[in-house]
C-alpha cells in the first residue's frame, strides 16, 4: 500500500478545511461590519436587524433568507466584497427589506418569476432613494435611470404596482436579464415553503409597524424616505375579505326554503308510523334568512377609472352575492354610472339582466367626479318607493371627488384601487377599503 497518496490527500483535505474555516471567519466579520454600518446610519432598523441573524452556508454560491436567518456563502461573499466594498451592506439591506415588506408571504399567490423581478426592483429603489453612501454600487447610475423611466409608467414603485405593470406589459428576455443584473441580490429559494415562512409572519408584521412609527423621526429630508414609507404602507395596510364586507348588506326577509329550525321531527315520524304515509306536521316552506335583496353599485366613470377593471369589479361583486347562500330569489340591484352627474341606471332583477348588462352595457361619462349626484338619485328612488329596505351602496372610485355633507340612511362603502394619502379625506360615516387589481380579478371561492 502506497502511504504517500493517502497522506497527501489528507493534507489537502485539512488545508481545504482550514481555508473554509478562515473564509467563514472573515466573512462573518464582514457581515458584522455591514450590520454595524446599518445600525449606526438607520437606527429604525435595529429591531429588524436583531430578528434576522446572519448564518454562513458554504458552497451555496449566493445568499438567501427564510425570514429567520440570512444565509450566505462565505467564499462568494468575500469575492463580492473584494470587487465592491459596499456590497455586503447592500445585500443585508436588500434582504432585510424583503422581510419588512412581506415579499415572501405573497409568493404562493403570484407568478414567481415576475414577482421576483418586481420585489427586487422595489427594494433596490428604496435603497437608492435613501442615498446611503455605505451602500453605493457601480451599477447604481444605470439602475437609477431604469427606475426613473419605470416610475413614469408605474407611479409609486411598490412591489405590487411593479408586478401588475409587468403582467400587463410583458418585457423581453434581454430586458429581464437587465433587470436581473441591476436589481438581483439574493435567491428566493426559501419563499416557496410557506409553512416555513409563516412561523415569523406575525413577528415581521410587528416589526414593520414599529419601523413605520420610528421612521417619522428618522429623516428631516422627506424625499429620502418616501419610497420606504410607501412600501411600508402597502405592506402594513389592512387586508380585506371583500366577501365578508358585503355581508354588511344582508337584510332579514322571507325566503322559500325548508325551515329546519322550526320543524318537529317527533310528530312527523309519529304520524308516519301510526297512519302510514300521513305525517302530522308538514315542514314550513319559508324561513327568515339574512340575504341580500336590494343594494346599489355606483361606478365612477371619470377618466381615471378604466373600463376593464370597472367591469371586473362589477362582475366580482355580483358573483360573490348571486349564490343561494347570499341572494334572495328576487332581487333589486341598481348599477348607477356617474361622473359629475348620473349618466345611467341599470336595474338588475336576476342573472339574465346582469348577463345582458355585462354583454351589452356601455360605460358612460368620463368627465370630472362628483359623488353627490348618486346619493341624491338613490334618495329620490327610495322616496318614490323603489326600495323596500335598501341596505347599502358600494361606490367604486379613485376617490377624487366631492363627498356629500349629509350621512345617508344606508351603509356606504367606497372601494379604491390604490392606497393614496393625497385623495380627499372620507366622511366619518363612510367605509373606505382598498382592493388592488389582483383582489378584484381573483375568482371568489
C-alpha positions in Angstrom: 0.0 0.0 0.0 1.4 3.4 -1.0 1.1 5.7 2.1 2.1 8.9 0.3 -1.1 9.4 -1.8 -3.2 8.9 1.3 -1.1 11.3 3.4 -1.2 13.9 0.6 -5.0 13.5 0.2 -5.5 14.0 4.0 -3.2 17.1 4.0 -5.1 18.6 1.1 -8.4 18.0 2.9 -7.0 19.6 6.0 -5.8 22.6 4.0 -9.2 23.0 2.3 -11.0 22.7 5.7 -8.6 25.4 7.1 -9.3 27.7 4.2 -13.1 27.2 4.5 -12.9 28.0 8.2 -10.7 31.0 7.6 -13.2 32.3 4.9 -16.1 31.7 7.2 -14.4 33.8 9.9 -13.5 36.6 7.6 -17.0 36.6 6.0 -18.5 36.7 9.5 -16.5 39.8 10.3 -17.6 41.4 7.0 -21.3 40.7 7.8 -20.9 42.1 11.3 -19.3 45.3 9.9 -22.2 45.6 7.4 -24.7 45.2 10.3 -22.9 47.8 12.4 -23.0 50.3 9.5 -26.7 49.8 9.1 -27.4 50.2 12.9 -25.3 53.5 13.0 -27.0 55.1 10.0 -30.5 53.6 10.2 -31.5 53.2 13.9 -35.1 52.5 12.9 -34.0 49.1 11.6 -32.4 47.9 14.8 -35.4 45.6 15.7 -35.4 44.1 12.2 -31.7 43.5 12.4 -32.0 41.7 15.7 -34.7 39.5 14.2 -32.7 38.2 11.2 -29.4 36.7 12.1 -26.6 36.0 9.5 -25.5 32.4 9.2 -22.8 31.0 6.8 -23.8 28.3 4.4 -20.8 27.2 2.4 -20.9 26.0 -1.2 -24.2 27.7 -2.0 -22.7 30.4 -4.2 -25.1 33.1 -3.1 -27.4 34.4 -0.3 -31.0 33.8 0.8 -33.3 34.3 3.7 -36.2 32.4 5.2 -37.3 35.3 7.4 -35.4 33.8 10.4 -31.8 33.6 9.1 -29.7 35.4 6.5 -27.8 32.6 4.8 -24.7 33.4 2.8 -21.8 31.5 1.1 -18.6 32.9 2.8 -16.4 32.4 -0.3 -19.0 34.0 -2.5 -19.5 36.9 -0.1 -15.7 37.6 0.2 -15.5 37.6 -3.6 -18.3 40.2 -3.8 -16.6 42.2 -1.0 -13.3 42.2 -2.8 -14.9 43.6 -6.0 -17.1 46.2 -4.2 -16.6 47.0 -0.6 -20.2 48.2 -0.1 -21.8 45.0 -1.5 -22.4 43.3 2.0 -24.3 46.4 3.3 -26.4 46.5 0.1 -27.1 42.7 0.3 -28.0 43.0 4.0 -30.4 45.9 3.4 -31.9 44.2 0.3 -32.8 41.0 2.2 -33.9 42.9 5.3 -36.4 45.0 3.3 -37.8 41.9 1.6 -38.9 40.7 5.0 -40.0 44.1 6.2 -42.3 44.5 3.2 -43.6 40.9 3.5 -42.5 40.0 0.0 -42.1 36.3 0.8 -45.6 35.9 2.1 -47.2 36.7 -1.2 -45.1 34.3 -3.2 -47.7 31.5 -3.4 -50.3 33.9 -5.0 -48.0 35.3 -7.7 -46.3 34.3 -10.9 -43.0 33.7 -9.2 -40.7 34.9 -12.0 -42.5 38.2 -12.3 -42.8 38.6 -8.5 -39.0 38.0 -8.2 -38.3 40.8 -10.6 -40.9 43.2 -9.0 -39.8 42.8 -5.4 -36.1 43.1 -6.3 -36.7 46.3 -8.2 -38.9 47.7 -5.4 -36.3 47.1 -2.7 -33.5 48.5 -4.8 -35.5 51.6 -5.5 -36.0 52.2 -1.8 -32.2 51.7 -1.1 -31.2 54.0 -3.9 -33.7 56.7 -2.9 -32.3 56.8 0.6 -28.9 57.8 -0.8 -26.8 55.7 1.6 -23.1 56.3 1.0 -22.1 53.0 2.5 -24.3 51.0 0.1 -23.3 52.6 -3.2 -22.5 50.2 -6.1 -21.0 50.7 -9.5 -24.3 49.9 -11.3 -26.4 52.4 -9.4 -26.4 55.1 -12.1 -27.8 52.6 -14.6 -30.3 51.3 -12.1 -31.5 54.8 -11.2 -32.0 55.5 -14.9 -34.0 52.3 -15.3 -36.2 53.0 -12.3 -36.8 56.6 -13.3 -38.5 55.5 -16.6 -40.3 52.7 -14.7 -41.7 55.3 -12.3 -43.1 57.3 -15.1 -45.2 54.3 -16.1 -46.0 52.8 -12.7 -46.0 55.7 -10.3 -45.0 54.8 -6.7 -42.7 51.8 -7.0 -44.1 49.2 -4.7 -43.7 45.5 -5.5 -47.5 45.2 -6.1 -47.6 48.0 -8.6 -44.5 46.8 -10.5 -45.9 43.3 -10.6 -49.1 44.5 -12.1 -47.2 46.5 -14.6 -45.1 43.5 -15.7 -48.2 41.4 -16.0 -49.9 43.9 -18.3 -46.7 44.9 -20.1 -44.5 41.8 -20.8 -40.8 42.5 -21.1 -38.4 40.8 -23.5 -35.8 38.2 -22.4 -33.0 40.7 -22.8 -34.8 43.2 -20.6 -35.4 40.5 -18.0 -31.6 39.9 -17.9 -31.0 43.6 -17.5 -33.4 43.7 -14.5 -31.7 40.7 -13.0 -28.3 42.3 -13.4 -29.3 45.6 -11.9 -31.6 44.6 -9.1 -31.0 40.9 -8.2 -29.0 40.3 -4.9 -30.4 37.2 -3.3 -32.1 33.9 -4.1 -35.7 33.4 -3.1 -35.5 29.6 -2.7 -37.0 29.5 0.8 -40.0 31.6 -0.1 -41.7 28.7 -1.8 -42.0 26.9 1.6 -44.8 29.0 3.0 -45.1 26.7 6.1 -41.6 27.8 7.0 -42.2 31.5 6.4 -45.4 31.6 8.3 -43.6 31.0 11.5 -42.3 34.5 11.5 -45.0 36.4 9.6 -46.7 37.9 12.7 -43.3 38.9 14.1 -42.4 40.7 10.9 -45.8 42.5 10.9 -45.0 43.9 14.4 -41.5 44.9 13.3 -42.8 46.6 10.2 -45.4 48.6 12.3 -42.5 49.6 14.6 -40.4 50.8 11.7 -43.3 52.7 10.3 -43.7 54.6 13.6 -40.0 55.1 14.1 -39.4 56.4 10.6 -41.2 59.7 11.3 -38.3 60.9 13.4 -35.6 59.4 11.2 -35.1 61.9 8.4 -35.8 65.5 8.0 -35.4 65.1 4.3 -38.9 63.7 3.3 -37.8 62.7 -0.2 -35.1 60.3 1.0 -37.7 58.1 2.7 -40.8 58.5 0.5 -40.5 55.1 -1.2 -39.7 53.4 2.1 -42.9 54.9 3.6 -45.0 53.9 0.6 -43.7 50.3 0.6 -44.3 50.1 4.4 -47.8 51.5 3.9 -48.5 48.8 1.3 -47.1 46.1 3.5 -48.9 47.1 6.7 -52.3 48.1 5.2 -55.3 46.1 6.3 -56.2 43.2 4.0 -59.9 42.8 3.3 -62.1 39.9 2.6 -64.5 41.5 0.1 -67.0 38.7 0.5 -67.2 39.3 4.3 -67.5 43.1 3.8 -70.6 42.5 1.5 -72.3 40.8 4.5 -73.0 44.3 5.7 -75.6 44.5 3.0 -77.6 41.5 4.3 -81.3 42.1 5.3 -83.8 39.9 7.0 -86.7 38.6 5.0 -88.8 35.6 3.9 -87.2 33.1 1.5 -88.8 29.9 0.1 -86.9 27.0 1.6 -87.4 24.4 4.3 -87.1 25.8 7.9 -85.3 23.0 9.7 -85.1 25.1 12.9 -88.9 25.1 13.4 -89.6 21.6 12.2 -90.7 19.0 14.8 -89.4 15.5 13.7 -91.2 13.7 16.6 -94.7 14.5 15.4 -93.6 14.0 11.8 -92.3 10.4 12.4 -95.2 9.6 14.7 -97.7 10.3 12.0 -95.8 8.2 9.5 -95.6 5.2 11.9 -99.3 5.4 13.1 -101.1 6.3 9.9 -98.8 5.1 7.1 -97.9 7.8 4.7 -99.6 10.7 6.6 -97.2 12.9 8.6 -98.9 15.0 11.3 -96.7 18.1 10.6 -95.6 19.5 7.3 -92.3 21.5 7.1 -92.7 25.2 6.7 -91.9 26.3 3.2 -90.3 29.5 4.1 -87.9 30.9 6.8 -86.5 34.2 7.8 -83.0 34.4 6.4 -80.3 37.1 6.2 -79.7 37.6 2.5 -79.1 40.4 0.0 -82.2 41.7 -1.6 -81.5 45.4 -2.5 -78.4 47.4 -3.0 -76.7 49.8 -5.3 -73.4 49.6 -7.2 -72.2 53.1 -8.1 -69.4 53.3 -10.7 -67.2 56.3 -11.0 -66.9 56.7 -14.8 -64.4 59.6 -14.6 -61.4 59.4 -16.9 -59.2 57.8 -14.2 -61.4 54.6 -13.9 -60.6 52.2 -16.7 -63.4 50.3 -18.3 -61.9 46.8 -18.0 -61.2 47.0 -14.3 -64.6 48.5 -13.6 -66.3 45.6 -15.4 -64.2 43.1 -13.3 -65.2 44.9 -10.1 -68.9 44.7 -11.1 -68.6 41.0 -12.1 -66.8 40.1 -8.9 -69.3 41.9 -6.7 -72.3 40.2 -8.4 -70.6 36.8 -8.5 -70.0 36.9 -4.7 -73.6 37.8 -4.0 -75.5 35.8 -6.5 -75.1 32.4 -4.8 -78.1 30.9 -3.0 -76.3 31.5 0.3 -76.4 35.2 -0.2 -79.2 36.2 -2.7 -82.9 36.2 -2.5 -84.6 34.6 -5.4 -86.0 38.0 -6.3 -83.5 40.9 -6.1 -83.4 44.6 -6.8 -79.9 45.8 -7.7 -79.2 49.2 -9.4 -75.9 49.7 -11.3 -75.5 53.5 -11.4 -72.9 55.2 -13.6 -71.8 58.7 -12.7 -69.0 61.2 -13.2 -70.1 64.7 -12.3 -73.8 63.7 -12.9 -75.7 60.4 -13.1 -75.2 59.0 -16.6 -77.2 55.8 -16.5 -79.1 53.4 -14.1 -79.4 49.7 -14.9 -81.9 47.7 -12.8 -81.0 44.1 -12.2 -83.7 41.7 -11.0 -81.9 38.4 -11.9 -78.9 36.8 -13.5 -80.4 37.3 -17.0 -80.4 41.1 -16.5 -76.9 41.0 -15.2 -75.6 39.0 -18.1 -77.2 41.4 -20.5 -75.6 44.3 -18.8 -72.1 42.7 -18.9 -72.6 41.8 -22.5 -74.1 45.0 -24.0 -73.8 47.7 -21.3 -71.5 50.6 -22.0 -69.7 52.8 -19.6 -70.8 56.4 -19.9 -69.4 59.7 -18.7 -65.6 60.1 -18.3 -65.8 63.7 -17.0 -64.9 65.1 -13.6 -66.1 63.4 -10.4 -68.8 64.4 -8.0 -70.2 61.8 -5.6 -73.2 63.8 -4.5 -75.5 63.2 -7.6 -75.5 59.4 -6.9 -76.7 59.8 -3.3 -79.3 62.4 -4.4 -80.5 60.0 -7.1 -80.7 57.0 -4.8 -82.5 59.1 -2.1 -85.0 60.1 -4.8 -85.6 56.4 -5.8 -86.1 55.5 -2.2 -88.7 58.3 -1.7 -90.5 57.1 -4.8 -90.8 53.6 -3.3 -88.3 51.8 -5.5 -86.7 50.1 -2.5 -88.4 48.2 0.4 -85.3 48.2 2.6 -82.2 49.5 0.9 -79.2 48.2 3.0 -76.2 49.7 1.2 -74.3 51.4 -1.6 -70.9 50.3 -2.9 -69.1 53.1 -4.8 -66.1 52.1 -6.9 -63.9 55.1 -7.5 -60.4 56.6 -7.4 -61.6 58.8 -4.5 -61.0 62.2 -6.1 -64.4 63.9 -5.9 -66.9 65.9 -3.8 -68.5 63.9 -1.0 -72.0 64.5 0.4 -72.2 66.6 3.6 -75.1 64.6 5.0 -74.9 60.9 6.1 -77.3 58.7 4.1 -79.8 56.3 5.7 -77.9 53.3 4.4 -74.4 51.9 4.7 -71.9 53.2 2.2 -68.6 51.6 1.2 -66.1 53.4 -1.1 -63.8 50.9 -2.9 -60.4 52.3 -4.1 -57.9 50.7 -6.3 -54.8 52.1 -4.6 -53.7 53.4 -1.3 -53.2 57.2 -1.7 -52.8 59.7 1.1 -53.4 62.6 -1.3 -57.1 61.8 -2.0 -59.7 63.8 -0.1 -60.5 62.5 3.4 -63.5 60.2 3.6 -66.5 61.5 5.6 -66.7 59.8 9.1 -69.9 57.9 8.1 -68.3 56.2 5.1 -66.3 53.0 5.0 -63.2 53.0 2.8 -61.4 49.9 1.6 -58.6 49.3 -0.9 -58.7 46.4 -3.3 -55.9 46.1 -5.8 -56.4 44.7 -9.3 -55.3 41.2 -8.2 -58.0 41.2 -5.5 -60.6 42.2 -8.0 -59.5 39.8 -10.7 -59.2 36.8 -8.3 -62.1 34.5 -8.5 -64.2 34.0 -5.4 -64.1 30.5 -4.0 
